[in-house]
Amino acid sequence: MKLVAITSCPTGIAHSQMAAENLETTAEEQGHDIKVEVQGAMGAENELTADEIDAAEAVVIAADTAVNQDRFEGKPLVKGTVKDAVNDAEGLIEQALQRAEGGEAGATGVSESDAASGNSGETTTTSASDTETEQLGGDPSKGLFARLRRLFS
């Protein structure tokens, strides 16, 4: 399947590059074609062309900044954070593939924990009176510090 993606963080130096590399590696391991545009403070790198977007069957946006989505009109689109792409690129890609195979167009947000558990990405809200506390940031065992700790131990 052909995919296009955008990664973007405020500085666009390290995190968006890591997210782009992880998306590319994961997609290629799964046998998909992908092109990733990296956006940052210095502008866009590896910009997506109109032809590449037209040929794409799904779009992944992993961004911590605002990304213009107008050029992806009518495409199945999954939105997540840069952290989602670094820690769970497979989940983001899986969500995009499910939307493409289901013929769903438009955007849906997905959090790291949704991607890991295969949830549909629907947004749920909780009130302050809820007794259950939701953990932010996904699974800590998949995070950068946990991986570094395992690497150096």
N, C-alpha and C positions, 0 to 999 in steps of 0.2 A: 504494500500500500504506500502511496506517496503522501508524505506529511510535510508541513512547513511549521516553523516555530519561531517565536521571538522570546528572547530572554532580556530582561532589563532591570538594572538596579541603579540607584542614584549616582554612583560613581562609574559603574560599568567596567571596572578593572578586573577584579578577581571573581566575585560571586557569579556575575552573569556569564563569565567565561567558563567557570566550572559547571554551571547549569547547562550551558550549550554543549559542552563536551560530553556531559553525562547523557543528555537527550540523544545526541548523535550516536554515541557508543551503544546505548540501549536499543535504539531503533534499528541500527545496523545488525546487532546481534539477533534481533527478532526477524530480520529479513525485510525490513522496510526501508524505503528511500526517504531521507529527510534533509532539509536544508534549514539551518538555524541562523536567524539574524540577531546580532547582539547590539543592544542599544545601551548607551551610557552617556556620561557627561560630555564626552568627546564626539558624540554623534553615533551614527549607525555603521556597523561593520558587517560585511557579508550580506548586503541588502537583498531582500527578496524582490524578484521581478514580477510583473503582472502575469507573465506566462507561467512562472513557477507557482504562483498562487492559484491560477486557474486550473493547473494540472493537479493540485493537491486535493486529496480526498478528505483531509481533516487538518485542523489548526490547533497548535498548543501555544498558549501564551503563559510564560512563567515570569512574572514581573512584580517588582516592588514599587514601580512607578506607573503613571498613567501611560497606556499604550493606545494609540489610535487604531480602532478595530474596523473602520469603514472599508478598508480594502478586502476584508474577509466576509463581506455581506453574502449570506446564503450558504456559508460553509459551516460544517459542524466544528464548533470551537470549544475548547476547554481552557479555563483560566485557573492558574495557581500562582504560588509565590516562587521566587527563586529558590527558596529553601525546599519547596516541594520537588523541584527539578533536580536539585543536588541530592536529596535524600531518597526520593522515590520517583525517578523518571519513568520507571516501568508502570507505575500506577497512573501517571498522567497520560502516557501513551495508550494504555489500556482503555481509559475513559474516552479518549479521542476516537479510538477504533470502534468502541461500542456505539458511540454517537453516529459515526459514519455508516456503520453497518445497519443501524436502525433508521437511517435516513433522516436523522434529526439535524436541523439547521439552527444556527444561532449559538449563543454563548451560554455556558454553564460554568459556575465556579466549582472548584474542587479543592478541598483542603488536604493536607498531607495525610491526615488520619482517614479521610474518606477514600483517598486513592489507595491506601494500604488495605482498607477493608472492602473495597469494591462497591462502596455506596454510590448512589446516583449523583451525588454532588449537590443535592437540594439543600438549600440553606435553611437551617432551623434556628429559632431564637429561643432563648431561655430567659425567664424573668428572675429577678433577684430573690424571689421567694422559693425558687427551686432548691431542693436540698442537695442535689447532685452537682458537683463541680466539674466542669469540663476542663481537661488538660489542654493547654495551648502548646502548639509546636510539634504535635505528633509524637511518635515513639522515640523516647530519649536514647534507646539502644541503637538507633540508626543514625544518630546525629554525628556531627563532625568530631566533637570532643570524645564521644564514646569510641569512635573508630580510631582516633589518634591514641587513646588510652590503650586499646587492644594492640595497636601497632607497636607501641613502645614498651609493652609489658612482656 
